[in-house]
Structure formats: structure tokens, C-alpha cells
Amino acid sequence: MAIVLVVAVLIIGALWQRTHPYSIQTSADIDASPAEVWAVLTDYAAYPQWNPTQDGLDGATVVESVENETLRWQTTTGVIGIFDGERTFTLEPIAGGGTRFTQSELFRGVVVPFVGASLKDETAPGFHAMNAALRERVEG
């Protein structure tokens, strides 16, 4: 009976988290065209040279790629519903020929409520660091 209760709680928690993800979003304005930013973002082999938080897209499943506009992928810990992420990069042209780069991620899974503080304290600063590194790489 206890095992059934635990499994039921995990299933309900996983379903609830699918519709109530934890979200992080950051943006940076880059003095370059969306095409120039896109070229750097999609050169995954070069990530180790400039990106302080990622060394490529290994283990990720790209679910949307719209040239010069959107790149979105998903990752999971192996079992869907435990800890899953959906990262999106959005490029928007801004006045003066620049680009607003927005990086966001939706975190879902039964463990997310227990790690929300670390996502805020550790993941969000990593987003800001990547934004700054991307700006430097593109404008450099």
C-alpha cells in the first residue's frame, strides 16, 4: 500500500510540474545582426572556446530551429518527469541594427520544487555569464 501511495504521489507531482514549470529568463542586447548572433549560437563545436556554461549541445534534443530567430532544445535526466529542461534562445532585431538575445529555460519534474533555490542561485547567474560571453564573442 505504501509503495502505491508513493508512486501515486510521484505521478501526480510529475503531472503538476508539467503544467507548472520553474522558469528562468535573461536578456542581453548585442551590437550585431541576428544573423551574426545566430552564426555564433549554432557553431556548437566552438562553445568550449567562449561559453562558460556549456560545451555544446550533447545530450540535448533540438525541437525547434528557426534560422536567425529561435533555437529550442530539451534535456532530461533519463526518465521524463524527474528533472527536465527546455531551453530557448530567441533573437529579436532592435533599433540601430542590434539584437536582443533572450535565453530562457523551463524546468519540470518532481524534484524541481526541491531544487528551485539552487536554480535561482546557480543557474540564473550562469545565464547572465553566457549572455555576456556571447556578446563579447559576437562583438569581439
N, CA, C and O of each residue as an XYZ file, in Angstrom:
560
protein
N       0.816     -1.197      0.000
C       0.000      0.000      0.000
C       0.863      1.266      0.000
O       0.567      2.224     -0.714
N       1.933      1.263      0.808
C       2.807      2.429      0.885
C       3.489      2.696     -0.454
O       3.668      3.849     -0.845
N       3.865      1.632     -1.150
C       4.518      1.794     -2.451
C       3.546      2.410     -3.449
O       3.932      3.288     -4.221
N       2.313      1.974     -3.447
C       1.291      2.528     -4.340
C       1.091      4.010     -4.049
O       0.951      4.815     -4.970
N       1.077      4.366     -2.783
C       0.906      5.774     -2.402
C       2.081      6.621     -2.889
O       1.880      7.713     -3.420
N       3.298      6.125     -2.710
C       4.492      6.856     -3.156
C       4.472      7.026     -4.674
O       4.744      8.115     -5.181
N       4.155      5.962     -5.393
C       4.092      6.038     -6.857
C       3.008      7.031     -7.287
O       3.219      7.817     -8.210
N       1.862      6.999     -6.629
C       0.788      7.928     -6.964
C       1.218      9.376     -6.734
O       0.940     10.247     -7.558
N       1.894      9.634     -5.617
C       2.369     10.991     -5.318
C       3.377     11.443     -6.369
O       3.328     12.589     -6.817
N       4.286     10.562     -6.768
C       5.276     10.909     -7.791
C       4.610     11.203     -9.129
O       4.988     12.156     -9.811
N       3.640     10.411     -9.503
C       2.942     10.633    -10.769
C       2.174     11.952    -10.734
O       2.233     12.735    -11.682
N       1.463     12.191     -9.656
C       0.720     13.456     -9.533
C       1.684     14.641     -9.537
O       1.425     15.653    -10.188
N       2.792     14.514     -8.812
C       3.800     15.585     -8.792
C       4.380     15.846    -10.164
O       4.559     16.998    -10.557
N       4.678     14.780    -10.899
C       5.231     14.936    -12.246
C       4.223     15.610    -13.169
O       4.590     16.496    -13.942
N       2.979     15.209    -13.101
C       1.945     15.831    -13.938
C       1.751     17.301    -13.587
O       1.609     18.137    -14.480
N       1.742     17.623    -12.297
C       1.589     19.002    -11.867
C       2.751     19.850    -12.377
O       2.541     20.964    -12.856
N       3.974     19.331    -12.278
C       5.146     20.074    -12.717
C       5.163     20.276    -14.224
O       5.742     21.258    -14.690
N       4.555     19.391    -15.007
C       4.491     19.575    -16.457
C       3.739     20.859    -16.795
O       4.064     21.536    -17.771
N       2.733     21.192    -15.987
C       1.921     22.377    -16.269
C       2.317     23.586    -15.426
O       1.800     24.681    -15.647
N       3.220     23.411    -14.469
C       3.672     24.494    -13.595
C       5.204     24.496    -13.508
O       5.761     24.263    -12.435
N       5.883     24.756    -14.625
C       7.344     24.705    -14.606
C       7.952     25.882    -13.843
O       7.318     26.920    -13.655
N       9.199     25.691    -13.409
C      10.000     26.774    -12.841
C      10.692     27.425    -14.033
O      11.217     26.724    -14.899
N      10.700     28.743    -14.089
C      11.204     29.452    -15.260
C      12.307     30.432    -14.901
O      12.249     31.115    -13.878
N      13.309     30.485    -15.760
C      14.374     31.487    -15.667
C      14.474     32.152    -17.034
O      14.414     31.480    -18.064
N      14.626     33.477    -17.042
C      14.772     34.202    -18.301
C      15.709     35.380    -18.108
O      15.602     36.121    -17.131
N      16.625     35.544    -19.045
C      17.538     36.684    -19.037
C      17.674     37.195    -20.471
O      17.410     36.466    -21.427
N      18.086     38.448    -20.609
C      18.271     39.037    -21.936
C      19.529     39.886    -21.960
O      20.015     40.351    -20.930
N      20.040     40.073    -23.167
C      21.181     40.960    -23.379
C      21.061     41.563    -24.768
O      20.677     40.878    -25.716
N      21.390     42.838    -24.889
C      21.415     43.493    -26.191
C      22.829     43.373    -26.752
O      23.815     43.639    -26.065
N      22.900     42.964    -28.020
C      24.175     42.728    -28.686
C      24.243     43.612    -29.913
O      23.288     43.691    -30.685
N      25.372     44.276    -30.091
C      25.570     45.196    -31.209
C      26.001     44.406    -32.448
O      27.144     44.488    -32.899
N      25.053     43.645    -32.977
C      25.285     42.840    -34.176
C      23.919     42.386    -34.692
O      22.924     42.439    -33.969
N      23.883     41.946    -35.929
C      22.624     41.496    -36.523
C      22.238     40.125    -35.971
O      23.093     39.395    -35.470
N      20.945     39.772    -36.061
C      20.551     38.423    -35.657
C      21.337     37.328    -36.396
O      21.650     36.290    -35.811
N      21.651     37.553    -37.656
C      22.415     36.554    -38.419
C      23.812     36.344    -37.821
O      24.305     35.218    -37.767
N      24.441     37.432    -37.374
C      25.774     37.304    -36.763
C      25.697     36.572    -35.424
O      26.564     35.754    -35.115
N      24.675     36.858    -34.635
C      24.500     36.177    -33.357
C      24.172     34.709    -33.602
O      24.707     33.831    -32.924
N      23.301     34.439    -34.560
C      22.913     33.068    -34.902
C      24.132     32.233    -35.293
O      24.254     31.075    -34.893
N      25.023     32.825    -36.070
C      26.218     32.090    -36.513
C      27.044     31.609    -35.325
O      27.578     30.501    -35.354
N      27.154     32.423    -34.292
C      27.904     32.018    -33.099
C      27.113     30.978    -32.305
O      27.677     29.980    -31.857
N      25.815     31.204    -32.129
C      24.987     30.274    -31.342
C      24.931     28.878    -31.937
O      24.842     27.898    -31.198
N      24.980     28.768    -33.249
C      24.841     27.468    -33.888
C      26.178     26.824    -34.233
O      26.209     25.757    -34.845
N      27.264     27.448    -33.853
C      28.593     26.834    -34.008
C      28.915     26.091    -32.710
O      29.742     26.533    -31.912
N      28.246     24.958    -32.518
C      28.320     24.230    -31.255
C      29.736     23.761    -30.935
O      30.113     23.693    -29.766
N      30.515     23.441    -31.949
C      31.884     22.969    -31.721
C      32.755     24.046    -31.078
O      33.731     23.728    -30.398
N      32.409     25.313    -31.287
C      33.200     26.414    -30.729
C      32.776     26.796    -29.314
O      33.446     27.618    -28.689
N      31.697     26.236    -28.786
C      31.233     26.599    -27.446
C      32.339     26.527    -26.392
O      32.434     27.441    -25.572
N      33.165     25.506    -26.372
C      34.199     25.467    -25.322
C      35.165     26.657    -25.361
O      35.811     26.959    -24.357
N      35.265     27.323    -26.491
C      36.172     28.459    -26.627
C      35.640     29.726    -25.969
O      36.420     30.606    -25.604
N      34.328     29.829    -25.812
C      33.782     31.093    -25.312
C      32.679     30.940    -24.272
O      32.474     31.847    -23.466
N      31.965     29.818    -24.268
C      30.786     29.677    -23.430
C      31.160     29.134    -22.042
O      31.635     28.004    -21.931
N      30.951     29.919    -20.998
C      31.359     29.481    -19.661
C      30.432     28.442    -19.021
O      30.758     27.889    -17.971
N      29.281     28.176    -19.647
C      28.321     27.268    -19.018
C      28.007     26.023    -19.831
O      27.432     25.076    -19.294
N      28.361     25.994    -21.088
C      28.045     24.847    -21.939
C      29.214     24.555    -22.855
O      29.928     25.461    -23.285
N      29.403     23.280    -23.147
C      30.454     22.932    -24.098
C      29.870     22.352    -25.388
O      30.560     21.653    -26.131
N      28.615     22.642    -25.644
C      27.934     22.183    -26.851
C      26.514     21.776    -26.518
O      25.973     22.159    -25.481
N      25.918     21.004    -27.397
C      24.545     20.559    -27.165
C      24.452     19.041    -27.019
O      23.402     18.458    -27.289
N      25.530     18.405    -26.597
C      25.487     16.962    -26.394
C      24.407     16.610    -25.381
O      24.295     17.258    -24.340
N      23.616     15.594    -25.678
C      22.563     15.147    -24.775
C      21.266     15.918    -24.901
O      20.291     15.614    -24.214
N      21.246     16.910    -25.768
C      20.034     17.717    -25.953
C      19.324     17.298    -27.236
O      19.955     16.875    -28.205
N      18.013     17.422    -27.220
C      17.206     17.157    -28.399
C      16.675     18.488    -28.910
O      15.854     19.125    -28.249
N      17.140     18.914    -30.087
C      16.674     20.171    -30.669
C      15.239     19.955    -31.153
O      14.970     19.056    -31.949
N      14.327     20.791    -30.660
C      12.911     20.655    -31.021
C      12.417     21.807    -31.894
O      11.335     21.728    -32.476
N      13.206     22.870    -31.983
C      12.835     23.982    -32.861
C      14.091     24.743    -33.241
O      14.926     25.070    -32.398
N      14.200     25.014    -34.533
C      15.322     25.805    -35.026
C      14.813     26.651    -36.190
O      14.560     26.143    -37.282
N      14.669     27.947    -35.934
C      14.241     28.890    -36.959
C      15.408     29.854    -37.163
O      15.699     30.678    -36.296
N      16.060     29.747    -38.289
C      17.284     30.495    -38.551
C      17.127     31.977    -38.219
O      16.168     32.628    -38.634
N      18.094     32.490    -37.460
C      18.178     33.892    -37.048
C      17.072     34.329    -36.089
O      16.927     35.521    -35.819
N      16.280     33.364    -35.565
C      15.175     33.726    -34.681
C      15.110     32.913    -33.393
O      15.125     33.485    -32.304
N      15.038     31.582    -33.501
C      14.762     30.751    -32.331
C      15.536     29.444    -32.388
O      15.617     28.796    -33.431
N      16.100     29.070    -31.251
C      16.705     27.757    -31.081
C      16.193     27.216    -29.756
O      16.353     27.852    -28.714
N      15.572     26.029    -29.798
C      14.991     25.458    -28.581
C      15.331     23.985    -28.509
O      15.225     23.259    -29.497
N      15.746     23.545    -27.311
C      16.025     22.134    -27.134
C      15.579     21.669    -25.763
O      15.309     22.470    -24.868
N      15.509     20.343    -25.620
C      15.083     19.739    -24.366
C      16.153     18.786    -23.855
O      16.875     18.160    -24.631
N      16.238     18.691    -22.543
C      17.106     17.711    -21.901
C      16.306     17.028    -20.796
O      15.326     17.569    -20.286
N      16.747     15.840    -20.448
C      16.118     15.112    -19.351
C      17.194     14.340    -18.611
O      18.273     14.093    -19.149
N      16.904     13.966    -17.392
C      17.862     13.196    -16.602
C      17.839     11.723    -16.968
O      18.530     10.920    -16.341
N      17.065     11.362    -17.959
C      16.963      9.971    -18.376
C      15.554      9.445    -18.238
O      15.106      8.662    -19.075
N      14.852      9.851    -17.215
C      13.461      9.450    -17.012
C      12.625     10.723    -17.037
O      12.757     11.577    -16.161
N      11.770     10.845    -18.039
C      10.941     12.035    -18.161
C      10.079     12.181    -16.916
O       9.471     11.223    -16.438
N      10.045     13.397    -16.408
C       9.216     13.684    -15.244
C       9.999     13.806    -13.954
O       9.449     14.213    -12.931
N      11.289     13.456    -13.987
C      12.120     13.595    -12.788
C      12.733     14.999    -12.747
O      12.510     15.750    -11.798
N      13.509     15.347    -13.784
C      14.090     16.691    -13.892
C      14.362     16.944    -15.365
O      15.302     16.387    -15.934
N      13.550     17.775    -15.975
C      13.635     18.048    -17.398
C      13.803     19.547    -17.621
O      13.309     20.361    -16.840
N      14.495     19.895    -18.681
C      14.669     21.298    -19.025
C      14.336     21.550    -20.481
O      14.540     20.692    -21.340
N      13.824     22.733    -20.742
C      13.552     23.164    -22.110
C      14.128     24.563    -22.268
O      13.565     25.537    -21.770
N      15.253     24.652    -22.962
C      15.975     25.918    -23.125
C      15.610     26.533    -24.464
O      15.507     25.834    -25.473
N      15.415     27.850    -24.467
C      15.097     28.584    -25.686
C      16.015     29.793    -25.799
O      16.198     30.546    -24.843
N      16.584     29.961    -26.981
C      17.312     31.176    -27.338
C      16.447     31.900    -28.368
O      16.042     31.311    -29.370
N      16.167     33.174    -28.118
C      15.373     33.970    -29.049
C      16.187     35.189    -29.462
O      16.803     35.848    -28.624
N      16.185     35.480    -30.749
C      16.892     36.632    -31.302
C      15.865     37.590    -31.890
O      15.072     37.210    -32.752
N      15.885     38.839    -31.418
C      14.960     39.852    -31.923
C      15.761     41.049    -32.408
O      16.604     41.567    -31.675
N      15.508     41.499    -33.645
C      16.181     42.713    -34.111
C      15.727     43.913    -33.272
O      14.555     44.028    -32.916
N      16.671     44.797    -32.965
C      16.341     46.027    -32.244
C      16.824     47.218    -33.049
O      17.642     47.080    -33.958
N      16.310     48.381    -32.707
C      16.667     49.602    -33.423
C      18.180     49.779    -33.452
O      18.873     49.485    -32.478
N      18.669     50.255    -34.562
C      20.092     50.503    -34.701
C      20.854     49.308    -35.229
O      22.079     49.359    -35.339
N      20.154     48.230    -35.561
C      20.818     47.082    -36.162
C      21.289     46.034    -35.176
O      21.950     45.073    -35.571
N      20.972     46.190    -33.924
C      21.390     45.219    -32.924
C      20.396     44.082    -32.769
O      19.413     43.974    -33.503
N      20.689     43.233    -31.780
C      19.863     42.064    -31.500
C      19.628     41.950    -30.004
O      20.556     42.094    -29.208
N      18.390     41.693    -29.628
C      18.097     41.344    -28.237
C      18.112     39.823    -28.163
O      17.282     39.143    -28.768
N      19.074     39.310    -27.409
C      19.208     37.876    -27.191
C      18.514     37.538    -25.875
O      18.865     38.079    -24.826
N      17.538     36.649    -25.931
C      16.837     36.215    -24.730
C      17.064     34.719    -24.562
O      16.874     33.925    -25.483
N      17.472     34.373    -23.370
C      17.721     32.983    -23.022
C      16.739     32.616    -21.903
O      16.680     33.293    -20.877
N      15.981     31.557    -22.106
C      15.031     31.148    -21.074
C      15.053     29.632    -20.951
O      15.432     28.915    -21.877
N      14.633     29.166    -19.776
C      14.513     27.723    -19.585
C      13.341     27.434    -18.670
O      13.118     28.114    -17.668
N      12.603     26.407    -19.045
C      11.514     25.885    -18.226
C      12.000     24.581    -17.614
O      12.418     23.671    -18.330
N      11.944     24.490    -16.294
C      12.353     23.285    -15.585
C      11.108     22.581    -15.083
O      10.239     23.194    -14.463
N      11.031     21.286    -15.358
C       9.890     20.492    -14.942
C      10.377     19.194    -14.303
O      11.474     18.716    -14.594
N       9.553     18.642    -13.438
C       9.850     17.347    -12.843
C       9.592     17.354    -11.350
O       9.465     18.405    -10.722
N       9.519     16.152    -10.799
C       9.151     16.030     -9.392
C      10.203     16.599     -8.448
O       9.869     16.949     -7.316
N      11.461     16.705     -8.872
C      12.481     17.247     -7.970
C      12.608     18.766     -8.048
O      13.265     19.373     -7.202
N      11.992     19.386     -9.046
C      12.135     20.832     -9.234
C      11.730     21.637     -8.000
O      12.449     22.572     -7.648
N      10.630     21.330     -7.329
C      10.295     22.120     -6.136
C      11.370     22.064     -5.046
O      11.470     22.969     -4.218
N      12.159     21.010     -5.054
C      13.189     20.852     -4.029
C      14.510     21.517     -4.403
O      15.365     21.723     -3.542
N      14.683     21.853     -5.681
C      15.934     22.468     -6.127
C      15.732     23.877     -6.685
O      16.653     24.452     -7.266
N      14.537     24.432     -6.513
C      14.235     25.768     -7.049
C      15.205     26.832     -6.590
O      15.593     27.695     -7.377
N      15.608     26.788     -5.323
C      16.541     27.797     -4.808
C      17.887     27.702     -5.518
O      18.485     28.730     -5.838
N      18.376     26.490     -5.769
C      19.668     26.364     -6.450
C      19.561     26.769     -7.910
O      20.526     27.277     -8.481
N      18.402     26.551     -8.522
C      18.216     27.011     -9.901
C      18.331     28.530     -9.957
O      18.972     29.086    -10.849
N      17.700     29.191     -8.990
C      17.765     30.653     -8.938
C      19.183     31.129     -8.620
O      19.688     32.057     -9.253
N      19.818     30.494     -7.643
C      21.126     30.952     -7.168
C      22.287     30.543     -8.064
O      23.302     31.238     -8.110
N      22.157     29.422     -8.778
C      23.276     28.924     -9.570
C      23.038     29.003    -11.079
O      23.944     29.359    -11.833
N      21.841     28.677    -11.513
C      21.581     28.646    -12.948
C      21.404     30.044    -13.523
O      21.959     30.351    -14.579
N      20.647     30.888    -12.853
C      20.420     32.251    -13.368
C      21.730     33.018    -13.565
O      21.895     33.645    -14.612
N      22.676     33.000    -12.606
C      23.951     33.673    -12.855
C      24.711     33.084    -14.046
O      25.431     33.797    -14.745
N      24.547     31.785    -14.268
C      25.167     31.172    -15.445
C      24.582     31.704    -16.735
O      25.300     31.876    -17.720
N      23.283     31.965    -16.742
C      22.654     32.565    -17.917
C      23.258     33.938    -18.183
O      23.598     34.260    -19.322
N      23.393     34.744    -17.136
C      23.980     36.078    -17.299
C      25.419     35.984    -17.804
O      25.835     36.774    -18.652
N      26.174     35.022    -17.286
C      27.565     34.844    -17.728
C      27.619     34.442    -19.198
O      28.467     34.932    -19.944
N      26.728     33.559    -19.616
C      26.702     33.168    -21.025
C      26.297     34.331    -21.908
O      26.874     34.526    -22.977
N      25.303     35.113    -21.471
C      24.879     36.283    -22.250
C      26.053     37.231    -22.482
O      26.271     37.703    -23.598
N      26.804     37.503    -21.422
C      27.963     38.414    -21.522
C      29.033     37.821    -22.443
O      29.628     38.537    -23.249
N      29.271     36.524    -22.322
C      30.286     35.882    -23.162
C      29.859     35.870    -24.628
O      30.685     36.052    -25.522
N      28.572     35.654    -24.868
C      28.062     35.689    -26.243
C      28.235     37.086    -26.827
O      28.695     37.241    -27.958
N      27.863     38.103    -26.049
C      28.025     39.483    -26.521
C      29.492     39.752    -26.872
O      29.791     40.313    -27.926
N      30.394     39.350    -25.989
C      31.823     39.580    -26.238
C      32.296     38.821    -27.476
O      33.053     39.360    -28.283
N      31.853     37.576    -27.628
C      32.266     36.770    -28.769
C      31.770     37.375    -30.090
O      32.518     37.453    -31.064
N      30.518     37.795    -30.110
C      29.932     38.326    -31.351
C      30.495     39.716    -31.662
O      30.832     40.008    -32.809
N      30.594     40.560    -30.653
C      31.050     41.929    -30.886
C      32.574     42.017    -31.008
O      33.110     42.944    -31.616
N      33.271     41.014    -30.404
C      34.721     40.998    -30.275
C      35.472     41.315    -31.488
O      36.703     41.324    -31.468
